[in-house]
Amino acid sequence: MEKPLIRQHFWDITSDAWSRCTPHRGRPPPAPRFVAMKDHVYKIIELTGTSTTTIEDAVNKALKRAHKTIKGLSWFQVTETRGNIDKGQVQHWQVTLKVGFVIQDS
């Protein structure tokens, strides 16, 4: 009598999205593959984007404007969200971001 299959799962972190993988029966799961990080030095700046429509629009406006003069933007973190209120409704969004970019070698 054949033994029942025991499913073992691992996470493949080399793709953009985490993917669930199941190894073939009788084989041990492969070791997870890790992507080596490069030795970068990052500069962090603070920006505040504004929008009359959405928070996301305020973030995108700030990043789009920064991209015109700063190359290598890598990541952002929303640190503060606020807005103006008029007659009980949001009239204007202000979103403050920390933005990181790689300092280029000379």
C-alpha positions in Angstrom: 0.0 0.0 0.0 1.3 3.4 -1.0 1.8 6.1 1.7 -0.5 9.1 1.3 1.0 12.2 -0.1 2.0 14.8 2.5 2.0 18.2 1.0 4.8 20.5 2.0 4.8 24.1 0.9 7.5 26.7 0.6 7.5 30.3 -0.5 9.5 31.4 -3.6 10.5 35.0 -2.9 12.4 35.5 -6.2 9.3 36.6 -8.1 7.4 39.9 -7.7 4.6 38.3 -5.9 4.8 35.5 -3.4 3.8 32.2 -5.0 2.8 29.0 -3.3 4.7 26.0 -4.6 4.1 22.3 -3.9 7.0 19.9 -4.6 6.6 16.6 -6.4 5.8 13.5 -4.4 8.8 11.8 -3.0 11.1 14.8 -3.2 12.0 17.1 -0.4 11.1 20.7 -0.9 13.8 22.8 -2.4 15.5 25.3 -0.3 14.0 28.8 -0.6 15.9 31.0 -3.0 16.8 34.4 -1.6 17.6 37.4 -3.8 20.9 39.1 -2.7 20.5 42.8 -1.9 23.0 45.1 -3.5 25.1 47.3 -1.2 23.3 50.6 -1.9 23.4 53.8 0.1 20.0 55.6 0.2 19.1 59.2 0.7 15.7 59.9 2.3 13.8 63.1 1.6 10.4 64.2 2.7 7.7 65.4 0.3 4.1 66.6 0.6 1.8 66.0 -2.3 -1.6 67.6 -2.6 -4.8 66.7 -4.4 -8.5 67.8 -4.4 -9.5 64.2 -5.4 -7.8 61.3 -3.6 -4.9 60.4 -1.3 -3.4 58.3 -4.0 -3.5 61.2 -6.4 -1.6 63.3 -3.9 1.1 60.6 -3.5 1.4 60.2 -7.3 1.7 64.0 -7.8 4.5 64.2 -5.3 6.4 61.2 -6.8 5.9 62.4 -10.4 7.3 65.9 -9.5 10.3 64.4 -7.6 11.0 62.1 -10.5 11.7 65.1 -12.8 14.8 66.1 -10.8 15.8 63.0 -8.8 16.8 59.8 -10.5 16.6 56.3 -8.9 13.5 56.8 -6.7 13.2 53.4 -5.0 10.5 53.4 -2.3 8.2 55.6 -0.3 6.4 55.6 3.1 3.3 57.6 3.9 4.1 59.3 7.2 1.2 61.7 7.5 -2.2 62.3 5.9 -4.3 65.4 6.5 -6.7 67.6 4.6 -8.9 70.7 4.6 -12.5 70.5 5.4 -15.2 72.8 4.1 -18.9 72.4 4.9 -18.3 68.9 6.4 -16.5 67.6 3.2 -12.9 67.0 2.4 -11.8 69.8 0.0 -8.1 69.1 -0.2 -5.8 66.2 0.7 -2.2 66.6 1.9 0.0 63.5 2.1 3.5 63.6 3.5 5.9 60.9 2.3 9.4 59.8 3.1 11.0 58.9 -0.2 14.2 56.9 -0.6 16.5 56.9 -3.6 19.9 55.4 -4.4 22.9 57.6 -4.2 24.8 57.0 -7.4 28.5 56.1 -7.5 30.6 58.9 -9.1 
